[in-house]
Amino acid sequence: MATLRKKIIAANWKMNMTQAESAEFVHSLLLDIGDIREVDVVIIPPFTAIAKVTEALGKAQNIKVGAQNMHWERSGAFTGEISAAMLRDLFVRYVVLGHSERRTLFGETDEIVNRKVRAAHEATLRPIVCVGETLQQRDAGQVEEVLSTQLRGSLAGLDAKELQETIVAYEPVWAIGTGRNATPDQAQQAHAFIRQVLAEMSDQATADRIRIQYGGSVKPSNARDLMIQPDIDGALVGGASLEPRSFAEIINAAKEEKVE
C-alpha cells in the first residue's frame, strides 16, 4: 500500500555492544543491505560506540546514527548526562526519547520527555518519541487514555513542521523483551489511534506525514505482517537488532513495502 511515508527501521542496542562489536556489526550489515535507499535505517548504539559506528559506516550515507537519550539543557552541572550539542558533534541525527525503560526505571514523565523533544528540535535532531501501555493498563481498557495522555504531554507545543519531523514509536510495554508481541491487528489499531490523536493535535495532513514505528519484540518472523499494516511505518527494533542478519531481514521486510 503506497503512502506518503517512507519506512524507517531503527536498531536500539540499549546497553549492549562494545566499540569492536559495533564495528563488526556495521561491516556485516553493510554486506547484507548495501547502499539501501528504499528504507531509512538508523543505528542507535550506546554513547560509547557512536563514534565507532559512524566511522564504520564510512560513506554509507543512507544509514544514520542515533542516540538513546539526551538531556534538555545545553550544558551545565548534570553529571552523567549528554546534551544535544554533544550528540550533533558526533554526527548524530536521531535521538530516542521517552523509551518505556526510561519512563519506568528512571522516572521520566511526559513533561521531562517534552523538554527533551523541544531541545532536540532546537538542535535539529529528529526525536523518536516512545509511547505505550503496560499490560495492566491494557487489561483495564486504558490503552487509548494512556496513549492520548503520553502523546499530548510529550509532544506539547510542537508546530506542524516539528511534528512532521518527529517519529513516534508505539511500544506496548508488555511486549518488550518478553517474547510476546501485539498481533498485527492490535498494533494497527494502536497506530491508527495515535494518528487520530496527532490529527487532533494539528491537522489530518500533518498527521498523515508523521511516521509511526512499532516497537515490541519485532523479529524477522513477524516484521512483514506488521509492515503491511496501513499505519505502521517501520520498527524500533530491540533484541533482534543485535544480530546483523536478523536486522537486515527486518529491513528487507520494510523494503518490500516501500513508498511508491
C-alpha positions as CSV (number, residue, x, y, z in Angstrom):
1,M,0.0,0.0,0.0
2,A,1.6,3.3,-1.1
3,T,1.7,6.1,1.4
4,L,3.3,9.5,1.8
5,R,5.6,8.0,4.4
6,K,9.0,6.3,3.9
7,K,9.5,3.3,6.2
8,I,12.1,3.8,8.9
9,I,13.8,0.9,10.7
10,A,15.9,1.7,13.8
11,A,18.2,-0.6,15.8
12,N,18.1,0.2,19.6
13,W,21.0,-1.6,21.0
14,K,20.3,-0.4,24.6
15,M,23.2,-1.2,27.0
16,N,24.9,-3.6,24.6
17,M,27.9,-3.6,22.1
18,T,31.5,-2.6,22.7
19,Q,33.3,-0.5,20.1
20,A,34.8,-3.5,18.5
21,E,31.4,-5.4,18.4
22,S,29.8,-2.3,16.9
23,A,32.3,-2.0,14.1
24,E,31.9,-5.7,13.3
25,F,28.1,-5.4,13.3
26,V,28.2,-2.5,10.8
27,H,30.6,-4.2,8.5
28,S,28.3,-7.3,8.4
29,L,25.2,-5.3,8.0
30,L,26.6,-3.4,5.0
31,L,27.4,-6.7,3.3
32,D,23.7,-7.7,3.7
33,I,21.9,-4.5,2.7
34,G,24.4,-2.4,0.8
35,D,23.6,1.2,0.0
36,I,19.9,0.9,0.7
37,R,17.7,3.8,-0.4
38,E,14.1,2.5,-0.2
39,V,14.1,2.5,3.6
40,D,15.6,4.9,6.2
41,V,17.9,2.9,8.5
42,V,19.1,4.2,11.9
43,I,21.6,2.5,14.2
44,I,21.3,3.6,17.8
45,P,24.3,2.4,19.8
46,P,25.3,3.3,23.4
47,F,27.0,6.6,23.7
48,T,30.5,5.0,23.9
49,A,30.1,3.4,20.4
50,I,28.5,6.3,18.5
51,A,31.8,7.5,17.0
52,K,32.9,3.9,16.1
53,V,29.6,3.2,14.3
54,T,29.9,6.5,12.4
55,E,33.5,5.6,11.4
56,A,32.5,2.0,10.4
57,L,29.6,3.3,8.2
58,G,32.1,5.4,6.2
59,K,30.4,6.5,3.0
60,A,27.2,4.7,3.6
61,Q,25.2,7.9,3.7
62,N,21.8,6.3,3.8
63,I,22.3,4.8,7.2
64,K,22.1,7.3,10.0
65,V,23.2,7.2,13.6
66,G,21.0,7.9,16.6
67,A,21.4,8.2,20.4
68,Q,19.4,6.5,23.1
69,N,18.8,9.6,25.3
70,M,19.8,13.2,26.0
71,H,19.4,16.0,28.5
72,W,17.2,19.0,27.7
73,E,19.8,21.6,28.9
74,R,22.6,22.8,26.6
75,S,25.3,22.4,29.2
76,G,25.8,22.6,33.0
77,A,26.2,20.6,36.2
78,F,24.4,17.5,35.1
79,T,26.8,14.7,35.9
80,G,26.5,11.7,33.6
81,E,24.3,13.5,31.1
82,I,24.7,14.2,27.4
83,S,23.5,17.3,25.6
84,A,22.0,17.7,22.1
85,A,25.1,19.7,21.1
86,M,27.4,16.9,22.1
87,L,25.3,14.5,20.0
88,R,25.4,16.8,17.0
89,D,29.2,17.0,17.4
90,L,29.2,13.2,16.9
91,F,27.1,13.5,13.7
92,V,24.0,12.0,15.4
93,R,20.8,12.6,13.5
94,Y,18.1,10.9,15.7
95,V,17.5,10.5,19.4
96,V,15.2,8.1,21.2
97,L,13.2,9.9,23.9
98,G,10.7,8.6,26.5
99,H,11.5,5.0,26.0
100,S,9.5,2.8,28.4
101,E,12.6,1.8,30.2
102,R,13.5,5.5,30.8
103,R,9.9,6.2,32.0
104,T,9.7,3.1,34.2
105,L,13.2,2.6,35.5
106,F,14.4,6.3,35.6
107,G,11.1,8.1,36.4
108,E,10.8,10.2,33.2
109,T,7.5,11.9,33.0
110,D,5.7,13.3,29.9
111,E,6.9,16.8,31.0
112,I,10.5,15.7,31.0
113,V,10.2,13.9,27.7
114,N,8.6,17.1,26.3
115,R,11.5,19.2,27.4
116,K,13.9,16.8,25.7
117,V,11.8,16.7,22.5
118,R,11.8,20.5,22.2
119,A,15.6,20.7,22.9
120,A,16.1,18.1,20.2
121,H,14.2,20.1,17.6
122,E,16.1,23.2,18.6
123,A,19.3,21.3,17.8
124,T,17.9,19.9,14.6
125,L,17.9,16.4,15.9
126,R,15.0,14.2,15.0
127,P,13.4,12.7,18.1
128,I,11.9,9.2,18.1
129,V,9.3,9.6,20.9
130,C,8.1,6.4,22.5
131,V,4.6,5.8,23.9
132,G,2.9,2.7,25.0
133,E,0.8,1.0,27.7
134,T,1.6,-1.6,30.3
135,L,-0.2,-5.0,30.5
136,Q,-2.2,-3.8,33.5
137,Q,-3.3,-0.7,31.5
138,R,-4.3,-2.8,28.5
139,D,-6.3,-5.2,30.6
140,A,-8.0,-2.3,32.3
141,G,-9.1,-0.9,28.9
142,Q,-6.9,2.2,29.3
143,V,-4.9,1.9,26.1
144,E,-6.4,4.9,24.4
145,E,-6.3,7.0,27.5
146,V,-2.7,6.2,28.1
147,L,-1.6,6.8,24.5
148,S,-3.5,10.1,24.3
149,T,-2.0,11.4,27.6
150,Q,1.5,10.5,26.6
151,L,1.2,12.0,23.1
152,R,-0.3,15.2,24.2
153,G,2.2,15.6,27.1
154,S,5.3,14.5,25.3
155,L,4.6,16.5,22.1
156,A,3.1,19.6,23.6
157,G,3.9,22.9,22.0
158,L,5.3,21.5,18.7
159,D,4.3,23.2,15.5
160,A,3.3,21.3,12.3
161,K,6.8,21.2,10.9
162,E,8.3,19.9,14.2
163,L,5.6,17.2,14.4
164,Q,6.3,16.1,10.9
165,E,10.0,15.8,11.7
166,T,9.2,13.7,14.8
167,I,8.9,9.9,14.7
168,V,6.5,8.3,17.1
169,A,7.3,4.8,18.3
170,Y,4.4,2.7,19.7
171,E,5.9,0.2,22.1
172,P,3.4,-1.9,24.1
173,V,5.5,-2.2,27.3
174,W,4.2,-5.8,27.9
175,A,5.7,-6.9,24.5
176,I,9.2,-5.5,25.1
177,G,11.8,-8.2,25.8
178,T,9.2,-10.7,26.8
179,G,8.9,-12.6,23.5
180,R,5.2,-11.6,23.4
181,N,4.1,-9.5,20.6
182,A,1.0,-7.5,19.8
183,T,-0.8,-9.0,16.8
184,P,-0.7,-7.0,13.6
185,D,-4.3,-6.1,14.2
186,Q,-3.6,-4.9,17.7
187,A,-0.6,-2.9,16.5
188,Q,-2.5,-1.4,13.6
189,Q,-5.4,-0.3,15.9
190,A,-3.0,1.4,18.3
191,H,-1.1,3.1,15.4
192,A,-4.4,4.3,13.8
193,F,-5.5,5.8,17.2
194,I,-2.1,7.5,17.6
195,R,-2.5,9.1,14.1
196,Q,-6.0,10.2,15.1
197,V,-4.7,11.9,18.2
198,L,-1.9,13.6,16.1
199,A,-4.6,14.9,13.7
200,E,-6.5,16.3,16.7
201,M,-3.3,18.0,17.9
202,S,-2.5,19.5,14.5
203,D,-4.5,18.6,11.3
204,Q,-5.0,15.5,9.2
205,A,-2.5,16.4,6.5
206,T,0.2,16.8,9.2
207,A,-0.8,13.5,10.9
208,D,-0.7,11.7,7.6
209,R,3.0,12.6,7.2
210,I,4.2,11.6,10.7
211,R,5.9,8.2,10.7
212,I,4.8,5.8,13.5
213,Q,7.1,2.9,14.2
214,Y,6.1,-0.3,16.0
215,G,8.5,-1.4,18.8
216,G,7.5,-4.5,20.7
217,S,9.6,-7.7,20.0
218,V,9.9,-7.1,16.3
219,K,11.6,-10.1,14.6
220,P,12.2,-11.3,11.1
221,S,9.3,-13.8,11.5
222,N,6.7,-11.1,12.2
223,A,8.2,-8.0,10.5
224,R,6.4,-8.3,7.2
225,D,2.9,-8.9,8.7
226,L,3.5,-5.7,10.7
227,M,4.9,-3.6,7.9
228,I,1.9,-4.2,5.6
229,Q,-0.4,-2.5,8.1
230,P,-1.5,0.9,6.7
231,D,-0.5,3.0,9.7
232,I,2.8,1.1,10.6
233,D,5.7,3.0,9.1
234,G,8.6,1.0,10.4
235,A,10.1,-0.6,13.5
236,L,12.1,0.3,16.6
237,V,13.9,-3.0,17.0
238,G,15.5,-4.1,20.3
239,G,16.8,-7.6,20.7
240,A,16.7,-8.6,17.1
241,S,18.8,-5.6,16.2
242,L,21.8,-7.1,18.0
243,E,22.4,-9.6,15.2
244,P,23.1,-8.1,11.8
245,R,21.4,-10.8,9.7
246,S,18.2,-10.6,11.7
247,F,18.2,-6.8,11.5
248,A,18.9,-7.0,7.7
249,E,15.9,-9.3,7.3
250,I,13.6,-6.8,9.1
251,I,15.0,-4.0,6.8
252,N,14.2,-6.1,3.8
253,A,10.7,-6.8,5.0
254,A,10.2,-3.0,5.2
255,K,11.8,-2.6,1.8
256,E,9.2,-4.8,0.2
257,E,6.5,-2.3,1.4
258,K,8.3,0.8,0.3
259,V,6.6,4.1,-0.8
260,E,5.8,4.1,-4.4
